[in-house]
């Protein structure tokens, strides 16, 4: 599970971008989250940089895109390229233009605003911080989901183990003995692969009555052999 935020920043004005990045980093410092910012002035290699995204590896969580990138290509065209290549990172599209003008540009060119946010250079910082917080919330939600699943997995393990213990004790002595003999045979076949522990494994099943609690602590390899 990763606990960092990765940002791609596309802008052809390195002086302005540097100042804004320093201010942005200062404002997000209190969140105590590792943030990686990659600045790109030349858009020619963007798709190559993001090629992993198309095969399911998310490289960037957020992408800041200026409208006036170069005389050859505009920010909205870059956004179209990103979306056409199934790059679904949140995008902050900004310019010195008014927000309503940027919204029209995006709508006319992309037809949708999903995952695309608008800012002017005047309110860029506030919009960038807002989007950053959104991504932190998403990241922490994923962490909570993973924690919940881990907790449920532990609960399921307890239920399964309890069921096995109950059913094993209901078996006849002969059936329990057959299981003991089967495990003993598997241990004999596999113990060379577990040089440091195989004596401990032998102790588990050396008596006529198998200890099912200890049996369930054996490596799962024995039960899939």
Buried (B, 14 or more C-beta within 10 A) or exposed (E): EEEEBBBBBBBBBEEEBEEBBEEBEEBBEEEEBEBEBEBBBEBEEBBEBBEEBEEEEEBBBBBBBBBBBBEEEBBBBBBBBBBEBEBEBBBBBBBEBEBEBBBEBBEEEBEEEEBBBBBBBEEBBEBBBEBBEBBBEEBEEEEEEEEEEEEEEEEEEEEEEEEBEEEBEEEEEEEBBEBBEBBBEBBEEBBEEBEEEBEEBEEBBEEEEBEBEEBBEBEEEBEEE
